[in-house]
Amino acid sequence: MKHDLQLAEISNRMTSVATWLDQSAARHLQAHRHLDTDTAEAAYWHAGYHQALADALRILSASEQPSDNADTSNYCRQVASGGENCLTV
């Protein structure tokens, strides 16, 4: 059961990100600048990928206890101190 909830949480996050990408960022992704070495886009891509892996590890490692953000409307954690998420849920 816990595994199913974890997979559902990851799937829900993927759906939210995919929706945002389709609605707000598709034109930026067409240039594939995130694949160019030494670009800001590549740095942001790798930072986002790193955060996604960290989130997946946190979700899969979590105990049965509710997370500290269970009562918030935005389940996406802040990327960095003082930073903002690109998604609003």
TIVO-2410 file (N, C-alpha, C; in nm, 3 decimals):
# residues 89
REC num residu      c1      c2      c3 atome chaine
REC   1      M   0.082  -0.120   0.000     N      A
REC   1      M   0.000   0.000   0.000    CA      A
REC   1      M   0.086   0.126   0.000     C      A
REC   2      K   0.189   0.130   0.087     N      A
REC   2      K   0.276   0.247   0.093    CA      A
REC   2      K   0.343   0.270  -0.043     C      A
REC   3      H   0.387   0.162  -0.106     N      A
REC   3      H   0.453   0.172  -0.236    CA      A
REC   3      H   0.359   0.234  -0.339     C      A
REC   4      D   0.232   0.195  -0.336     N      A
REC   4      D   0.133   0.250  -0.429    CA      A
REC   4      D   0.115   0.400  -0.408     C      A
REC   5      L   0.113   0.444  -0.282     N      A
REC   5      L   0.099   0.586  -0.252    CA      A
REC   5      L   0.222   0.663  -0.298     C      A
REC   6      Q   0.339   0.605  -0.282     N      A
REC   6      Q   0.462   0.670  -0.326    CA      A
REC   6      Q   0.463   0.686  -0.478     C      A
REC   7      L   0.426   0.580  -0.547     N      A
REC   7      L   0.420   0.587  -0.693    CA      A
REC   7      L   0.316   0.688  -0.738     C      A
REC   8      A   0.204   0.695  -0.669     N      A
REC   8      A   0.099   0.791  -0.704    CA      A
REC   8      A   0.149   0.934  -0.683     C      A
REC   9      E   0.223   0.959  -0.575     N      A
REC   9      E   0.277   1.092  -0.550    CA      A
REC   9      E   0.375   1.133  -0.660     C      A
REC  10      I   0.463   1.042  -0.697     N      A
REC  10      I   0.559   1.072  -0.805    CA      A
REC  10      I   0.484   1.094  -0.936     C      A
REC  11      S   0.386   1.012  -0.965     N      A
REC  11      S   0.307   1.027  -1.088    CA      A
REC  11      S   0.233   1.159  -1.090     C      A
REC  12      N   0.174   1.200  -0.977     N      A
REC  12      N   0.104   1.328  -0.970    CA      A
REC  12      N   0.199   1.445  -0.994     C      A
REC  13      R   0.319   1.437  -0.939     N      A
REC  13      R   0.417   1.542  -0.962    CA      A
REC  13      R   0.457   1.548  -1.109     C      A
REC  14      M   0.476   1.433  -1.170     N      A
REC  14      M   0.510   1.429  -1.312    CA      A
REC  14      M   0.400   1.492  -1.396     C      A
REC  15      T   0.277   1.463  -1.364     N      A
REC  15      T   0.164   1.519  -1.437    CA      A
REC  15      T   0.161   1.671  -1.423     C      A
REC  16      S   0.184   1.722  -1.303     N      A
REC  16      S   0.186   1.867  -1.281    CA      A
REC  16      S   0.296   1.934  -1.361     C      A
REC  17      V   0.414   1.876  -1.358     N      A
REC  17      V   0.527   1.933  -1.431    CA      A
REC  17      V   0.501   1.927  -1.582     C      A
REC  18      A   0.450   1.814  -1.630     N      A
REC  18      A   0.422   1.801  -1.774    CA      A
REC  18      A   0.319   1.903  -1.819     C      A
REC  19      T   0.217   1.926  -1.738     N      A
REC  19      T   0.116   2.026  -1.771    CA      A
REC  19      T   0.178   2.164  -1.779     C      A
REC  20      W   0.261   2.198  -1.681     N      A
REC  20      W   0.327   2.328  -1.682    CA      A
REC  20      W   0.417   2.343  -1.804     C      A
REC  21      L   0.495   2.238  -1.833     N      A
REC  21      L   0.583   2.244  -1.949    CA      A
REC  21      L   0.504   2.265  -2.078     C      A
REC  22      D   0.395   2.192  -2.095     N      A
REC  22      D   0.313   2.204  -2.215    CA      A
REC  22      D   0.251   2.343  -2.228     C      A
REC  23      Q   0.205   2.398  -2.117     N      A
REC  23      Q   0.133   2.524  -2.120    CA      A
REC  23      Q   0.225   2.647  -2.119     C      A
REC  24      S   0.340   2.636  -2.054     N      A
REC  24      S   0.421   2.755  -2.030    CA      A
REC  24      S   0.561   2.752  -2.088     C      A
REC  25      A   0.612   2.637  -2.124     N      A
REC  25      A   0.754   2.631  -2.159    CA      A
REC  25      A   0.785   2.556  -2.287     C      A
REC  26      A   0.686   2.510  -2.358     N      A
REC  26      A   0.712   2.427  -2.476    CA      A
REC  26      A   0.800   2.497  -2.578     C      A
REC  27      R   0.776   2.625  -2.600     N      A
REC  27      R   0.855   2.697  -2.702    CA      A
REC  27      R   1.002   2.707  -2.662     C      A
REC  28      H   1.029   2.713  -2.532     N      A
REC  28      H   1.168   2.721  -2.486    CA      A
REC  28      H   1.240   2.587  -2.502     C      A
REC  29      L   1.167   2.480  -2.488     N      A
REC  29      L   1.228   2.348  -2.497    CA      A
REC  29      L   1.261   2.308  -2.640     C      A
REC  30      Q   1.195   2.369  -2.737     N      A
REC  30      Q   1.218   2.332  -2.876    CA      A
REC  30      Q   1.361   2.361  -2.922     C      A
REC  31      A   1.425   2.459  -2.863     N      A
REC  31      A   1.563   2.495  -2.901    CA      A
REC  31      A   1.665   2.396  -2.843     C      A
REC  32      H   1.627   2.318  -2.744     N      A
REC  32      H   1.714   2.218  -2.680    CA      A
REC  32      H   1.843   2.278  -2.623     C      A
REC  33      R   1.834   2.402  -2.575     N      A
REC  33      R   1.953   2.466  -2.518    CA      A
REC  33      R   2.000   2.395  -2.391     C      A
REC  34      H   1.913   2.321  -2.327     N      A
REC  34      H   1.954   2.247  -2.207    CA      A
REC  34      H   2.056   2.138  -2.242     C      A
REC  35      L   2.070   2.106  -2.370     N      A
REC  35      L   2.169   2.006  -2.414    CA      A
REC  35      L   2.304   2.069  -2.448     C      A
REC  36      D   2.309   2.202  -2.457     N      A
REC  36      D   2.434   2.272  -2.489    CA      A
REC  36      D   2.521   2.286  -2.365     C      A
REC  37      T   2.647   2.244  -2.375     N      A
REC  37      T   2.739   2.253  -2.263    CA      A
REC  37      T   2.763   2.398  -2.225     C      A
REC  38      D   2.780   2.422  -2.098     N      A
REC  38      D   2.812   2.554  -2.044    CA      A
REC  38      D   2.706   2.660  -2.071     C      A
REC  39      T   2.581   2.622  -2.070     N      A
REC  39      T   2.473   2.720  -2.082    CA      A
REC  39      T   2.396   2.725  -1.951     C      A
REC  40      A   2.331   2.837  -1.928     N      A
REC  40      A   2.246   2.848  -1.810    CA      A
REC  40      A   2.137   2.742  -1.812     C      A
REC  41      E   2.085   2.715  -1.932     N      A
REC  41      E   1.978   2.615  -1.946    CA      A
REC  41      E   2.025   2.476  -1.902     C      A
REC  42      A   2.149   2.440  -1.937     N      A
REC  42      A   2.203   2.310  -1.896    CA      A
REC  42      A   2.218   2.303  -1.745     C      A
REC  43      A   2.263   2.413  -1.686     N      A
REC  43      A   2.278   2.417  -1.540    CA      A
REC  43      A   2.143   2.401  -1.472     C      A
REC  44      Y   2.042   2.474  -1.521     N      A
REC  44      Y   1.908   2.462  -1.462    CA      A
REC  44      Y   1.850   2.323  -1.484     C      A
REC  45      W   1.874   2.264  -1.600     N      A
REC  45      W   1.824   2.129  -1.626    CA      A
REC  45      W   1.884   2.031  -1.525     C      A
REC  46      H   2.016   2.037  -1.507     N      A
REC  46      H   2.081   1.946  -1.414    CA      A
REC  46      H   2.039   1.972  -1.270     C      A
REC  47      A   2.020   2.099  -1.235     N      A
REC  47      A   1.973   2.130  -1.099    CA      A
REC  47      A   1.833   2.074  -1.078     C      A
REC  48      G   1.746   2.088  -1.177     N      A
REC  48      G   1.612   2.033  -1.167    CA      A
REC  48      G   1.610   1.882  -1.160     C      A
REC  49      Y   1.696   1.819  -1.240     N      A
REC  49      Y   1.705   1.673  -1.238    CA      A
REC  49      Y   1.756   1.625  -1.103     C      A
REC  50      H   1.856   1.694  -1.049     N      A
REC  50      H   1.908   1.660  -0.917    CA      A
REC  50      H   1.799   1.671  -0.811     C      A
REC  51      Q   1.720   1.778  -0.818     N      A
REC  51      Q   1.611   1.797  -0.721    CA      A
REC  51      Q   1.506   1.688  -0.737     C      A
REC  52      A   1.476   1.651  -0.860     N      A
REC  52      A   1.377   1.544  -0.883    CA      A
REC  52      A   1.424   1.412  -0.822     C      A
REC  53      L   1.551   1.381  -0.840     N      A
REC  53      L   1.604   1.258  -0.780    CA      A
REC  53      L   1.600   1.266  -0.628     C      A
REC  54      A   1.634   1.382  -0.573     N      A
REC  54      A   1.628   1.399  -0.427    CA      A
REC  54      A   1.484   1.383  -0.377     C      A
REC  55      D   1.388   1.440  -0.450     N      A
REC  55      D   1.247   1.425  -0.411    CA      A
REC  55      D   1.204   1.279  -0.418     C      A
REC  56      A   1.244   1.208  -0.523     N      A
REC  56      A   1.207   1.067  -0.535    CA      A
REC  56      A   1.267   0.986  -0.420     C      A
REC  57      L   1.392   1.012  -0.386     N      A
REC  57      L   1.452   0.943  -0.272    CA      A
REC  57      L   1.378   0.974  -0.142     C      A
REC  58      R   1.341   1.101  -0.122     N      A
REC  58      R   1.269   1.140  -0.001    CA      A
REC  58      R   1.134   1.069   0.005     C      A
REC  59      I   1.063   1.066  -0.106     N      A
REC  59      I   0.932   1.002  -0.109    CA      A
REC  59      I   0.945   0.853  -0.080     C      A
REC  60      L   1.041   0.789  -0.143     N      A
REC  60      L   1.057   0.644  -0.126    CA      A
REC  60      L   1.114   0.608   0.011     C      A
REC  61      S   1.181   0.703   0.076     N      A
REC  61      S   1.239   0.678   0.208    CA      A
REC  61      S   1.148   0.720   0.322     C      A
REC  62      A   1.040   0.788   0.292     N      A
REC  62      A   0.953   0.844   0.395    CA      A
REC  62      A   0.886   0.735   0.477     C      A
REC  63      S   0.864   0.767   0.602     N      A
REC  63      S   0.791   0.675   0.689    CA      A
REC  63      S   0.642   0.690   0.662     C      A
REC  64      E   0.561   0.616   0.732     N      A
REC  64      E   0.416   0.623   0.716    CA      A
REC  64      E   0.358   0.752   0.772     C      A
REC  65      Q   0.441   0.828   0.846     N      A
REC  65      Q   0.394   0.953   0.905    CA      A
REC  65      Q   0.367   1.056   0.795     C      A
REC  66      P   0.266   1.140   0.812     N      A
REC  66      P   0.242   1.245   0.713    CA      A
REC  66      P   0.362   1.339   0.704     C      A
REC  67      S   0.388   1.391   0.586     N      A
REC  67      S   0.500   1.482   0.569    CA      A
REC  67      S   0.470   1.616   0.634     C      A
REC  68      D   0.573   1.698   0.651     N      A
REC  68      D   0.557   1.827   0.714    CA      A
REC  68      D   0.478   1.925   0.627     C      A
REC  69      N   0.449   1.888   0.504     N      A
REC  69      N   0.373   1.977   0.416    CA      A
REC  69      N   0.237   1.918   0.380     C      A
REC  70      A   0.187   1.827   0.461     N      A
REC  70      A   0.063   1.758   0.430    CA      A
REC  70      A  -0.057   1.852   0.424     C      A
REC  71      D  -0.053   1.962   0.501     N      A
REC  71      D  -0.167   2.053   0.506    CA      A
REC  71      D  -0.152   2.174   0.414     C      A
REC  72      T  -0.051   2.176   0.330     N      A
REC  72      T  -0.031   2.291   0.244    CA      A
REC  72      T  -0.099   2.268   0.109     C      A
REC  73      S  -0.129   2.376   0.040     N      A
REC  73      S  -0.194   2.362  -0.090    CA      A
REC  73      S  -0.094   2.331  -0.200     C      A
REC  74      N   0.034   2.359  -0.178     N      A
REC  74      N   0.137   2.335  -0.278    CA      A
REC  74      N   0.231   2.227  -0.224     C      A
REC  75      Y   0.222   2.106  -0.278     N      A
REC  75      Y   0.305   1.997  -0.229    CA      A
REC  75      Y   0.446   2.000  -0.283     C      A
REC  76      C   0.476   2.088  -0.376     N      A
REC  76      C   0.611   2.101  -0.430    CA      A
REC  76      C   0.695   2.182  -0.332     C      A
REC  77      R   0.801   2.125  -0.286     N      A
REC  77      R   0.887   2.196  -0.192    CA      A
REC  77      R   0.963   2.307  -0.261     C      A
REC  78      Q   1.003   2.405  -0.179     N      A
REC  78      Q   1.083   2.515  -0.229    CA      A
REC  78      Q   1.218   2.462  -0.274     C      A
REC  79      V   1.267   2.506  -0.387     N      A
REC  79      V   1.391   2.456  -0.444    CA      A
REC  79      V   1.511   2.497  -0.359     C      A
REC  80      A   1.516   2.621  -0.316     N      A
REC  80      A   1.627   2.671  -0.236    CA      A
REC  80      A   1.574   2.777  -0.142     C      A
REC  81      S   1.651   2.804  -0.039     N      A
REC  81      S   1.613   2.906   0.055    CA      A
REC  81      S   1.592   3.038  -0.018     C      A
REC  82      G   1.475   3.095  -0.003     N      A
REC  82      G   1.444   3.219  -0.072    CA      A
REC  82      G   1.397   3.200  -0.214     C      A
REC  83      G   1.399   3.078  -0.266     N      A
REC  83      G   1.359   3.053  -0.404    CA      A
REC  83      G   1.210   3.028  -0.414     C      A
REC  84      E   1.165   3.016  -0.537     N      A
REC  84      E   1.024   2.988  -0.561    CA      A
REC  84      E   1.012   2.867  -0.652     C      A
REC  85      N   0.906   2.794  -0.637     N      A
REC  85      N   0.876   2.685  -0.730    CA      A
REC  85      N   0.816   2.744  -0.856     C      A
REC  86      C   0.835   2.675  -0.968     N      A
REC  86      C   0.777   2.723  -1.093    CA      A
REC  86      C   0.632   2.678  -1.108     C      A
REC  87      L   0.588   2.592  -1.019     N      A
REC  87      L   0.452   2.540  -1.028    CA      A
REC  87      L   0.368   2.591  -0.914     C      A
REC  88      T   0.243   2.615  -0.941     N      A
REC  88      T   0.147   2.640  -0.836    CA      A
REC  88      T   0.041   2.535  -0.850     C      A
REC  89      V   0.011   2.471  -0.739     N      A
REC  89      V  -0.084   2.360  -0.742    CA      A
REC  89      V  -0.207   2.398  -0.666     C      A
***
